[in-house]
Amino acid sequence: MRKIIHVDCDCFYAAIEMRDDPRLRGRPLAVGGDPGKRGVISTCNYEARAYGVHSAMASAYAKRLCPDLLIVPGRMSVYREVSAAIQAIFADYTDLIQPLSLDEAYLDVTASEACRGSATLIAKEIRQRVQATQGITVSAGVAPNKFLAKIASDWNKPDGLKVILPHEVEAFVHDLPVTKLHGVGKVTAERLKRVGVDVCSELLPWRKQDLAREFGSFGERLWQLARGIDDRPVVVESKRQSVSVEHTYEHDLPDLVACLAALPPLLDKLAERLGRLDSVYRVSKPFIKLKFHDFTQTTLEQAGAPVTPEGYAELCTQAYARGGRAVRLIGVGVRLDNAHSPMGEQLALF
């Protein structure tokens, strides 16, 4: 039996904007384009959703629904950075990670020994770490397959956790509306309703061949989902662009000396993660990230710089000079290229 976690950030872009500017909290907020220039909403917070605003909606229409809606432009570089930091947390628990977008991913933790092998405890710990290090909340679903895990992650949003144990699958799916099934859109839902199907239990009397006759190739999938069956594997990205490790410190590091002293354990963990990579990857350049106590941050990378403790110490010194104040987070990593040189040669540098 597999243990799958689906992690989904709560109103991701809007959450980051509210994190970085607390004045935005508690009011209807959306990230998107200018209403006067045919802009579109990318995401919005829950205060805006109460007015019917949602992603992919025209910004002008969203303003009509909610005249007090504040629409701010997106900052994709910031969102990508937060996403990468969350992905790095996932990597502490499993290598089987399938990102679906910047703000959600599947994790297969079946073989993970973290948290005594408990997928529920792993999900709880991930949620706690994301909130502590990134200042935003995520919801998670834990189940024996991807289909159920994704539904579960949406069950107690925002900032929620839903666990579906193997022996609970049949009862959970029994009363599940068919509109919750992956692949059932508006048209299919209407067709199902016309034949008297509103919840999954009403699909159970149907034979597989009858569903195929009525709904084509999707019919067999309907037959499986109505029984909670989903054998799709968690598909790991075929090409990684970087590997990194970062840590947020309970107490700010007061100066450069303290930052340099904090590097060795981070580099040890980075070397461990590199050791799990396929040999087709080659390190192209090292990088370091510092987040200062006031949440400003800087990232410094340098092609040709040595991937050694001394090399990272030099990068850290240069990065620290950009802020010159107490540091709350340090990240170290490498950019990757596809190559045929053994990764073992790269690891020897550590």
Disulfide bonds with the S-S distance in Angstrom:
none
